[in-house]
């Protein structure tokens, strides 16, 4: 059976979306190709028509997921720096982001796996993350502030997710939000 040319690309995007959700929820290394493909409703053989290896899938996932994050950051409706930042803080530092990693940012879930991956994956991660960093730098008027804010956001989610007590999780998110806002307010006035 012959498929339309766009079918393969559409199926690849669908596979990236589904496997991304699973990898963000359960971990990429912890889930085998068979498990990923079963969740996506395709055979392992279909996997190899889209990706040459599990590492190739990880590289594609990193690129796809960071592109999704970039699109979210880019869709922020605010142009004023303070409003842009507050919007991102309100969007990122939420209990739902903790409770549903499969729907959230790839950074708190897969960064450690990327750190253990080969150079090709690290280069893809770096390339895509630098695009996001450039966007944050524009709104913060500082490359250093952009790195600090991005790292603070990811770290806050990562640490809060590891806590058992939901109230403690909320406190961690709120504390980070407050510290980021205070820091940026103090350094924008200087």
N, C-alpha and C positions, 0 to 999 in steps of 0.2 A: 504494500500500500504506500503510495506517495503522499507526502504531506506538503502543505503549502510552505514556501520558504520561511515565513515568519513563525511557523509552528515550532521549529527547533529553538529559536530564540525565546519564544514565549514559554516553552517548557523549561528551558534553562532558568529563566527568571523565577518561575514557579518553584523549581527545585531549590534555588538560592533562598527564596523567601521561607520555605518550609524548613529546610535544613538549618537556616540561620536561627529560626525560632527554637529549634531543638538544641542546637549548639549553645545558644545563649542561656537556655534553661538548664540543660544537663551537662554542659561541657562538650567541647568538640572531641577531645582525645578519648573521652569516656564513651562515646557513641560510635559504633562501627558503621561502615558503609551500608551493611545490610539493614541495620536499624534506621539509619537516615532515609534510605530508599523506601523501606516499608512504610515509614511515616508519610512519605511523599506519595505513596501509592504507585510506585514504579518498581521494576525489577532492578537487581544489582547490575544486570547487563545494560539497562538503560542508562545507569549512572555513567558507564564507560563511553557512552556515545556523547556525553556532555563534558566529562572531566577525565583526564588521563590517570589521575591518582587521587587519593584522599588529600594529599598536600596541595594538589591543584585545586581541589574544592575549597580548602582552607584559604588559599590565596584569593580565589574568586569571592568567597564569603566576606573576607576582610574588605575587599574593594567595594563590593555591593553594599555591605552594612555601613561602611564609612560614607559612602555616597548618600545613603538614606539619611544619616545624621547631618551631613552637609546640607542636604535639601531642606531638612527641618530648620537648621540654623538660618539658612538663606530665606526661608519663608517667614521669619520673624517680622511682624508687620511694623515694628518700630524703627525709627531712624535716629532718634535721640539716644545717645549712648546709655544713659541711666535707665531709660525705659526698655531698651533692647536687652540690657543685662538683667534687669528685674524679670522680664518676660522669660528669659532663659533659666534663671534661678527657679522661678515658679513652675516651669515646665519640667525641669530636670530633677529637682530635689523634692520629690513627692513620694508618699507611701505606695502609690500604684506602680511607680518605677521600681521600687523594692520588691513588691509582691509579684510582679509580672515581668521578670527579666526577658522573657521571650518577646515582649513587645517593646522593650527599651533599647537603650544604646548598647552597642557592642563593646565599647571600651571597658566597662567594669567586668565584663564576663570573659572576654577572650584575650585581653592584653597579656596575661601570663602565658597563655598558650602561644601567642605570637612571639613572645620573648624566648621561648624554647624552640621556635621553628627555624627553618633555614633562611638564608639571606634573601632569597627571592621573596618570601612572604614578608619578612621584615621591611624590605624595600617598598613593597606594595603598601604596607601599613603606614610607613613613614610618608610616602608620597601623598596618600589620601589624607592623613592626619595634618600634614602641612597645609593642605587646602583649607581645612577647618580652622587651623591656627591663623592663617592669613585673614580669614573673615573675623575671628575674634580680635585680632590685632587691629583691624580697621576700626571696630567699634570701641575698643579700649584705648586706642591711640598708643599702644605699647606692645611690643612683642613679648616682653617679660611678663607683663600683667596677663596677657593671653595665655601663656604657658601655665602661669600660676593658677588662673581661674579654671582652666580645663582640668588641670591635675587635681585641684581642690574638689571640683564637681565629681570626678570619677572616684577619687578616694573616699569622699563622703558616702557615695552610694555603695561602694565596695565594703566599707566598714559597717555601715548601717545594716546591710543585708546579712552580715555575719552575726548580728545580734538576735537573740531569741525574743526579748521583750519588745513588743510593738511601741510602747511608750518611749523606751530608750532609743529605738530607731528614729522616731519622730524628733526626739531631742537632738540627735546627731544631725539630722537634716536641717533642723531649724538653726542650730548653732553655726553650722557652716554657712548657711544663707546669711545670717547676721554678720558673721566675720567677713565674708566676701563683700557685702554691702558697705560695712564700716570701712574696710580697707580701701575700696574703690572711692568712696566719698572723701576720705582723708587725703588720698593721693591725687584726686582730681582737683581738689582745692589748692594743693601745693604748687 
